[in-house]
């Protein structure tokens, strides 16, 4: 699938836009090439499911970016060609998937990785849920990439990596496992002036820069904010989004702990996800935030999870798929800066997150 061409007198913003389309085309080409080379079922069916999902994700993103393309004015033809390429990849993938028997498709679907974004108001407990869910899924033999998109990061602590873990302190398997900034480059047309380095694939970035948390969970972070200009997060946020959106390994689960509040959902940071969990606490402010979040993330299937409730009633219009009770042991773990699943594995809240994992698996269950 050929990407949009280059050339001409273009602004940095225009160049970045076309580079973005080309990088997406390259990701789909790579995922498709792996599918074509995969032998044996259900592995081959799973690989084509990965193609279908990847191309559909980029199609969804291209529709959301139509306004930006119109502002750039010159590139409606390139965007149309890009969408045609993605639609073609989806069509070919579905032909391959439909060609196998139902039992094979079901077996492949059960192995297809989850893509989940977790959003909510600050203090709702979304980070504890994200981390505990990741550890529980990993213990079931699933491959997990957990990403912290919160500029006040705490996912590393809840995963069990301890205090102080962040950008530049990764323990990935590659020789350059020193943090996401090793794989970013400056570009005047990118948001905040930085993007994923040219020639680095999302899979390579994960191999090089993801820390290894307990139970084998791989962890990526935007980085610590240790100065007023927030340069660490600004330099990595575009790269992180490119990594999550383009991570094409079909059998990996990807969990994203979003920044608290509505800002990043409004900017579609959840675009990598196939499901969004909206976490709501008992306070009315938490319910208000959840109501604001839901319209921002309704481009993908969304579920509400109530957390830290005692005897309080549900918020009107926010019926949860699951209620996670207030748990003093989990609160103690968070005060100590340790992972709840390690400190109190039999706590009621941890057991409730196990139930949440069960709602997502097997994947034919519809929430």
C-alpha positions as CSV (number, residue, x, y, z in Angstrom):
1,X,0.0,0.0,0.0
2,X,1.7,3.2,-1.2
3,X,1.6,6.2,1.1
4,X,1.1,9.8,0.1
5,X,4.0,11.3,-1.9
6,X,6.5,13.9,-0.9
7,X,7.9,17.0,-2.5
8,X,6.9,20.5,-3.2
9,X,7.2,23.7,-1.1
10,X,5.6,22.6,2.2
11,X,5.4,24.1,5.7
12,X,6.7,22.0,8.6
13,X,3.1,21.4,9.7
14,X,2.2,20.1,6.2
15,X,5.3,17.9,6.0
16,X,4.5,16.4,9.4
17,X,0.9,15.7,8.3
18,X,2.1,13.8,5.2
19,X,4.8,12.0,7.2
20,X,2.1,10.9,9.7
21,X,0.0,9.4,6.9
22,X,3.1,7.7,5.4
23,X,4.1,6.2,8.8
24,X,0.6,4.8,9.2
25,X,0.8,3.2,5.8
26,X,4.1,1.7,6.7
27,X,2.7,0.2,9.9
28,X,-0.2,-1.4,8.1
29,X,2.1,-2.7,5.4
30,X,4.3,-4.3,8.0
31,X,1.4,-5.9,9.9
32,X,0.0,-7.1,6.6
33,X,3.3,-8.6,5.5
34,X,3.6,-10.5,8.8
35,X,0.0,-11.9,8.3
36,X,0.8,-13.0,4.7
37,X,3.9,-14.8,6.0
38,X,2.2,-16.5,9.0
39,X,1.5,-20.2,8.4
40,X,-1.0,-22.4,10.3
41,X,-4.3,-21.6,11.9
42,X,-5.4,-20.0,14.1
43,X,-2.1,-18.0,14.1
44,X,-2.8,-16.8,10.5
45,X,-6.3,-15.8,11.3
46,X,-5.1,-13.9,14.4
47,X,-2.5,-12.0,12.3
48,X,-5.2,-10.9,9.8
49,X,-7.4,-9.8,12.7
50,X,-4.5,-7.6,13.7
51,X,-4.4,-6.1,10.1
52,X,-8.2,-5.4,10.3
53,X,-7.9,-3.7,13.7
54,X,-4.9,-1.6,12.7
55,X,-6.4,-0.4,9.5
56,X,-9.7,0.3,11.1
57,X,-8.0,2.3,13.9
58,X,-6.3,4.5,11.3
59,X,-9.5,4.9,9.4
60,X,-11.2,6.1,12.6
61,X,-8.3,8.5,13.3
62,X,-8.4,9.9,9.7
63,X,-12.1,10.7,10.1
64,X,-11.4,12.5,13.3
65,X,-8.6,14.5,11.6
66,X,-10.6,15.5,8.6
67,X,-10.9,19.0,10.1
68,X,-7.2,19.3,10.4
69,X,-6.7,18.2,6.8
70,X,-9.2,20.9,5.6
71,X,-7.3,23.5,7.6
72,X,-4.2,22.3,5.7
73,X,-6.3,22.7,2.6
74,X,-4.0,21.1,0.1
75,X,-4.2,17.5,1.2
76,X,-7.8,16.2,0.8
77,X,-6.7,14.1,-2.1
78,X,-3.8,12.5,-0.1
79,X,-6.2,11.9,2.8
80,X,-8.7,10.3,0.5
81,X,-6.0,8.0,-1.0
82,X,-4.9,7.1,2.5
83,X,-8.4,6.1,3.5
84,X,-8.8,4.0,0.4
85,X,-5.6,2.2,1.3
86,X,-6.9,1.5,4.8
87,X,-10.3,0.4,3.5
88,X,-8.6,-2.0,1.1
89,X,-6.5,-3.5,3.9
90,X,-9.7,-4.0,6.0
91,X,-11.5,-5.7,3.0
92,X,-8.6,-8.1,2.4
93,X,-8.3,-8.9,6.1
94,X,-12.0,-9.7,6.3
95,X,-11.8,-12.0,3.3
96,X,-9.0,-14.0,5.0
97,X,-10.8,-14.1,8.3
98,X,-14.1,-15.2,6.7
99,X,-12.4,-17.9,4.8
100,X,-11.7,-20.0,8.0
101,X,-14.3,-22.0,10.0
102,X,-16.1,-20.5,13.0
103,X,-14.1,-22.5,15.6
104,X,-10.8,-21.2,14.2
105,X,-12.1,-17.6,14.2
106,X,-13.3,-18.0,17.8
107,X,-9.9,-19.4,18.9
108,X,-8.1,-16.5,17.2
109,X,-10.5,-13.9,18.7
110,X,-9.8,-15.2,22.2
111,X,-6.1,-14.5,21.6
112,X,-6.5,-11.1,20.1
113,X,-5.1,-8.5,22.4
114,X,-7.3,-6.1,24.3
115,X,-6.9,-2.3,23.8
116,X,-8.2,-0.5,26.8
117,X,-8.0,3.2,27.9
118,X,-8.9,4.1,31.4
119,X,-10.3,7.6,32.1
120,X,-11.8,9.4,35.1
121,X,-11.5,12.2,37.5
122,X,-8.4,12.5,39.6
123,X,-8.8,10.4,42.8
124,X,-11.3,8.0,41.2
125,X,-8.8,5.2,41.4
126,X,-8.3,4.7,37.6
127,X,-4.5,4.1,38.1
128,X,-5.1,1.3,40.7
129,X,-7.6,-0.3,38.3
130,X,-5.3,0.0,35.3
131,X,-2.3,-1.5,37.1
132,X,-4.2,-4.3,38.8
133,X,-6.0,-5.2,35.7
134,X,-2.7,-5.4,33.8
135,X,-1.1,-7.6,36.4
136,X,-4.1,-9.9,36.6
137,X,-4.2,-10.3,32.8
138,X,-0.5,-11.0,32.7
139,X,-0.9,-13.8,35.3
140,X,-3.4,-15.4,32.9
141,X,-0.6,-15.7,30.4
142,X,-1.3,-12.6,28.3
143,X,1.3,-10.2,27.1
144,X,0.8,-6.7,28.5
145,X,1.9,-3.3,27.5
146,X,0.9,-0.7,30.2
147,X,1.3,3.0,29.3
148,X,1.1,5.9,31.6
149,X,-0.2,9.0,29.8
150,X,-0.7,10.9,33.0
151,X,1.7,13.8,33.5
152,X,1.5,13.1,37.3
153,X,2.5,9.5,36.9
154,X,1.6,6.8,39.4
155,X,1.1,3.7,37.2
156,X,4.6,2.5,37.8
157,X,4.0,2.4,41.6
158,X,0.7,0.6,41.3
159,X,2.3,-1.9,39.0
160,X,5.0,-2.7,41.6
161,X,8.0,-0.9,40.0
162,X,8.4,1.3,43.1
163,X,8.9,5.0,43.6
164,X,10.9,7.1,41.2
165,X,10.3,5.0,38.1
166,X,9.9,7.0,34.9
167,X,11.3,8.2,31.7
168,X,15.0,7.4,31.2
169,X,14.9,4.6,33.8
170,X,13.6,1.8,31.6
171,X,14.8,-1.8,31.7
172,X,13.8,-2.9,28.2
173,X,15.5,-5.8,26.4
174,X,17.2,-3.7,23.8
175,X,20.6,-2.0,24.1
176,X,19.0,1.4,24.1
177,X,16.6,0.8,27.0
178,X,17.1,4.3,28.4
179,X,13.7,5.9,28.0
180,X,11.4,7.0,25.2
181,X,13.4,10.2,24.5
182,X,16.1,8.1,22.8
183,X,13.5,7.5,20.1
184,X,12.2,11.0,19.5
185,X,13.3,13.7,17.1
186,X,12.6,17.3,16.8
187,X,10.3,18.5,14.1
188,X,8.8,21.9,13.8
189,X,5.5,20.7,12.5
190,X,4.8,18.2,15.3
191,X,2.9,19.1,18.5
192,X,5.3,20.5,21.0
193,X,8.1,20.2,18.4
194,X,8.8,16.5,18.9
195,X,7.7,13.1,17.5
196,X,8.8,9.5,17.2
197,X,12.1,9.2,15.5
198,X,12.1,8.4,11.8
199,X,12.8,4.8,11.1
200,X,11.8,3.6,14.6
201,X,8.8,1.3,14.6
202,X,6.4,1.2,17.6
203,X,7.5,-2.3,18.4
204,X,11.2,-1.3,18.4
205,X,10.4,1.6,20.7
206,X,8.7,-0.8,23.2
207,X,11.6,-3.2,23.0
208,X,14.2,-0.5,23.6
209,X,12.5,1.6,26.2
210,X,9.8,-0.3,28.1
211,X,10.6,-1.2,31.7
212,X,9.8,-4.7,32.9
213,X,7.3,-4.8,35.8
214,X,6.3,-7.7,37.9
215,X,4.5,-10.6,36.1
216,X,6.3,-9.5,32.9
217,X,4.2,-6.4,32.3
218,X,6.0,-4.0,30.0
219,X,5.7,-0.3,31.1
220,X,6.1,2.9,29.2
221,X,5.8,6.4,30.7
222,X,5.6,10.0,29.4
223,X,8.2,10.8,32.0
224,X,8.5,12.8,35.1
225,X,7.6,16.5,35.4
226,X,10.6,17.9,37.3
227,X,10.6,21.4,36.0
228,X,8.0,24.1,35.2
229,X,8.2,23.8,31.4
230,X,7.2,20.1,31.5
231,X,9.8,19.3,28.7
232,X,9.9,15.6,29.5
233,X,6.2,15.1,28.8
234,X,6.1,17.5,25.9
235,X,9.0,15.7,24.1
236,X,7.4,12.3,24.5
237,X,3.6,12.7,24.3
238,X,3.4,12.6,20.4
239,X,5.8,9.6,20.4
240,X,3.8,7.8,23.0
241,X,0.6,8.2,21.0
242,X,2.3,7.0,17.8
243,X,3.6,4.0,19.7
244,X,0.2,3.0,21.1
245,X,-1.7,3.7,17.9
246,X,0.8,1.8,15.8
247,X,1.7,-1.1,18.1
248,X,0.6,-3.9,15.8
249,X,1.4,-7.1,17.8
250,X,-2.0,-8.8,17.5
251,X,-1.8,-10.9,20.7
252,X,-0.6,-8.1,23.1
253,X,-3.0,-6.3,25.5
254,X,-2.4,-2.5,25.6
255,X,-3.7,-0.6,28.7
256,X,-3.5,3.1,28.8
257,X,-3.9,5.1,32.1
258,X,-5.1,8.5,30.8
259,X,-4.4,11.8,32.4
260,X,-7.2,12.7,34.9
261,X,-10.0,14.8,33.7
262,X,-11.3,15.6,30.2
263,X,-8.4,17.2,28.5
264,X,-6.7,14.2,26.9
265,X,-9.9,12.4,26.0
266,X,-11.1,15.6,24.3
267,X,-7.8,15.4,22.2
268,X,-8.5,11.7,21.4
269,X,-5.5,10.3,23.3
270,X,-7.7,7.2,23.7
271,X,-7.7,6.6,20.0
272,X,-5.5,3.5,20.3
273,X,-8.3,1.7,22.3
274,X,-11.1,-0.6,21.4
275,X,-12.7,-0.2,24.8
276,X,-12.8,2.8,27.2
277,X,-13.3,2.3,31.0
278,X,-14.8,5.4,32.6
279,X,-14.0,5.2,36.4
280,X,-16.4,7.1,38.7
281,X,-16.1,7.6,42.4
282,X,-19.0,8.3,44.8
283,X,-18.4,12.1,45.0
284,X,-20.7,14.3,42.8
285,X,-17.7,15.9,41.2
286,X,-16.5,12.5,40.0
287,X,-20.0,11.9,38.5
288,X,-19.9,15.3,36.8
289,X,-16.5,14.5,35.3
290,X,-17.7,11.1,34.1
291,X,-20.7,12.7,32.4
292,X,-18.4,15.1,30.6
293,X,-16.1,12.3,29.5
294,X,-18.6,9.9,28.0
295,X,-19.4,12.1,24.9
296,X,-15.7,12.5,24.3
297,X,-14.9,8.8,24.2
298,X,-18.1,7.5,22.6
299,X,-16.4,6.8,19.3
300,X,-15.4,3.4,20.9
301,X,-17.4,1.1,23.1
302,X,-17.4,2.5,26.7
303,X,-18.2,1.0,30.1
304,X,-18.6,2.7,33.5
305,X,-16.9,1.2,36.5
306,X,-17.9,2.5,40.0
307,X,-14.9,2.5,42.4
308,X,-14.4,3.2,46.1
309,X,-18.2,3.1,46.8
310,X,-19.4,2.1,50.3
311,X,-23.2,2.4,50.5
312,X,-23.6,5.3,48.2
313,X,-26.1,4.9,45.3
314,X,-25.0,5.0,41.7
315,X,-24.9,8.3,40.0
316,X,-28.0,8.9,37.9
317,X,-27.4,8.0,34.3
318,X,-24.0,6.3,35.1
319,X,-25.1,2.7,35.7
320,X,-21.8,0.8,36.2
321,X,-21.0,-2.6,34.7
322,X,-19.1,-3.3,37.9
323,X,-18.9,-1.8,41.4
324,X,-15.5,-1.9,43.2
325,X,-15.9,-1.4,46.9
326,X,-13.9,1.1,49.1
327,X,-11.1,-1.0,50.5
328,X,-8.9,0.1,53.4
329,X,-6.2,-2.3,52.5
330,X,-5.9,-0.9,49.0
331,X,-5.8,2.6,50.5
332,X,-3.0,1.5,52.8
333,X,-1.0,0.1,49.9
334,X,-1.4,3.4,48.0
335,X,-0.2,5.3,51.0
336,X,2.9,3.1,51.2
337,X,3.6,3.4,47.5
338,X,3.3,-0.4,46.8
339,X,1.2,-2.4,44.4
340,X,-2.2,-3.4,45.9
341,X,-2.0,-6.7,44.2
342,X,1.2,-7.5,46.1
343,X,0.3,-5.9,49.4
344,X,-3.3,-7.2,49.7
345,X,-4.0,-9.8,46.9
346,X,-7.1,-11.1,48.6
347,X,-8.6,-7.6,49.2
348,X,-12.2,-7.1,48.1
349,X,-11.2,-4.4,45.6
350,X,-8.5,-6.6,44.0
351,X,-11.0,-9.4,43.7
352,X,-13.4,-7.0,42.0
353,X,-10.8,-6.1,39.4
354,X,-10.4,-9.8,38.8
355,X,-14.1,-9.8,38.0
356,X,-13.6,-6.9,35.6
357,X,-10.9,-8.9,33.8
358,X,-13.4,-11.7,33.4
359,X,-15.9,-9.4,31.7
360,X,-13.3,-8.6,29.0
361,X,-12.3,-12.3,28.5
362,X,-13.2,-14.2,26.4
363,X,-13.6,-11.4,23.9
364,X,-16.8,-12.6,22.4
365,X,-18.5,-11.3,25.5
366,X,-20.2,-8.0,24.7
367,X,-20.3,-5.4,27.5
